[in-house]
Protein backbone atom coordinates (compact mmCIF):
# COMPACT_ATOMS: atom_id res chain seq x y z
CA UNK A 1 0.00 0.00 0.00
CA UNK A 2 1.11 3.52 -0.74
CA UNK A 3 -0.33 6.93 0.10
CA UNK A 4 -1.57 9.25 -2.62
CA UNK A 5 -2.53 12.89 -2.12
CA UNK A 6 -5.30 14.06 -4.41
CA UNK A 7 -6.83 17.44 -5.07
CA UNK A 8 -10.27 16.94 -6.57
CA UNK A 9 -12.06 19.21 -9.06
CA UNK A 10 -13.63 21.18 -6.22
CA UNK A 11 -10.24 21.99 -4.73
CA UNK A 12 -10.62 19.57 -1.82
CA UNK A 13 -7.59 17.56 -0.71
CA UNK A 14 -7.70 13.85 0.08
CA UNK A 15 -5.14 11.31 1.23
CA UNK A 16 -5.90 7.74 0.23
CA UNK A 17 -4.27 4.34 0.54
CA UNK A 18 -3.67 2.66 -2.80
CA UNK A 19 -2.78 -0.87 -3.79
CA UNK A 20 0.22 -0.99 -6.14
CA UNK A 21 -1.37 -3.71 -8.28
CA UNK A 22 -3.41 -1.07 -10.08
CA UNK A 23 -3.03 1.99 -12.26
CA UNK A 24 -3.66 5.43 -10.84
CA UNK A 25 -6.85 5.70 -12.91
CA UNK A 26 -8.22 2.42 -11.51
CA UNK A 27 -7.59 3.59 -7.95
CA UNK A 28 -9.21 6.99 -8.55
CA UNK A 29 -12.24 5.39 -10.19
CA UNK A 30 -12.65 2.68 -7.56
CA UNK A 31 -12.35 5.19 -4.69
CA UNK A 32 -15.21 7.19 -6.20
CA UNK A 33 -13.37 10.22 -7.54
CA UNK A 34 -15.01 12.10 -10.37
CA UNK A 35 -13.02 10.69 -13.25
CA UNK A 36 -14.80 9.29 -16.26
CA UNK A 37 -12.11 7.02 -17.77
CA UNK A 38 -14.55 6.14 -20.51
CA UNK A 39 -12.16 3.95 -22.52
CA UNK A 40 -11.39 1.82 -19.48
CA UNK A 41 -7.67 2.51 -19.56
CA UNK A 42 -6.85 1.92 -23.23
CA UNK A 43 -5.29 5.36 -23.72
CA UNK A 44 -8.12 6.30 -26.07
CA UNK A 45 -10.23 8.97 -24.34
CA UNK A 46 -8.15 11.37 -22.19
CA UNK A 47 -10.96 11.52 -19.60
CA UNK A 48 -8.53 10.32 -16.91
CA UNK A 49 -6.41 13.47 -17.18
CA UNK A 50 -4.47 14.50 -14.06
CA UNK A 51 -1.67 16.89 -13.14
CA UNK A 52 1.37 15.61 -11.29
CA UNK A 53 2.30 18.09 -8.57
CA UNK A 54 5.66 18.92 -7.02
CA UNK A 55 8.44 16.94 -8.71
CA UNK A 56 6.49 13.78 -9.34
CA UNK A 57 6.49 14.18 -13.12
CA UNK A 58 10.20 13.38 -13.19
CA UNK A 59 9.75 10.26 -11.06
CA UNK A 60 7.38 8.28 -13.24
CA UNK A 61 7.74 6.46 -16.54
CA UNK A 62 8.13 8.99 -19.37
CA UNK A 63 5.19 9.72 -21.60
CA UNK A 64 4.97 7.61 -24.78
CA UNK A 65 3.72 8.58 -28.25
CA UNK A 66 0.21 7.20 -27.74
CA UNK A 67 -0.33 9.09 -24.51
CA UNK A 68 1.11 12.27 -25.97
CA UNK A 69 -1.21 12.04 -28.98
CA UNK A 70 -4.21 11.56 -26.72
CA UNK A 71 -3.24 14.45 -24.46
CA UNK A 72 -3.03 16.66 -27.56
CA UNK A 73 -6.81 16.25 -27.81
CA UNK A 74 -7.50 16.97 -24.14
CA UNK A 75 -8.54 20.30 -22.61
CA UNK A 76 -6.63 22.31 -20.00
CA UNK A 77 -3.35 20.53 -20.75
CA UNK A 78 -0.33 21.71 -18.76
CA UNK A 79 3.34 20.77 -18.66
CA UNK A 80 2.65 18.34 -15.84
CA UNK A 81 -0.37 16.67 -17.48
CA UNK A 82 -0.55 12.89 -17.68
CA UNK A 83 -3.20 10.27 -18.29
CA UNK A 84 -3.73 8.44 -15.04
CA UNK A 85 -4.47 5.14 -16.79
CA UNK A 86 -0.87 5.10 -18.02
CA UNK A 87 0.61 5.44 -14.53
CA UNK A 88 1.25 2.07 -12.94
CA UNK A 89 1.53 2.42 -9.20
CA UNK A 90 4.60 1.13 -7.41
CA UNK A 91 6.24 1.51 -4.00
CA UNK A 92 8.42 4.27 -5.46
CA UNK A 93 5.29 6.39 -5.88
CA UNK A 94 4.48 6.46 -2.16
CA UNK A 95 3.40 10.03 -1.39
CA UNK A 96 2.40 10.80 -4.97
CA UNK A 97 0.71 14.17 -5.23
CA UNK A 98 -1.79 14.79 -8.01
CA UNK A 99 -4.65 17.03 -9.03
CA UNK A 100 -7.57 15.86 -11.13
CA UNK A 101 -7.83 18.06 -14.24
CA UNK A 102 -11.04 19.90 -15.03
CA UNK A 103 -13.17 18.22 -17.69
S1 LIG B 1 -9.01 5.98 -19.31
FE1 LIG B 1 -9.15 6.59 -21.37
S2 LIG B 1 -7.22 7.49 -21.76
FE2 LIG B 1 -7.10 6.91 -19.68
Boltz pocket constraint, residues with backbone or C-beta under 6 A from the ligand:
constraints:
  - pocket:
      binder: B
      contacts: [[A, 25], [A, 37], [A, 38], [A, 39], [A, 40], [A, 41], [A, 42], [A, 43], [A, 44], [A, 45], [A, 46], [A, 47], [A, 48], [A, 70], [A, 83], [A, 84], [A, 85], [A, 86]]
      max_distance: 6.0
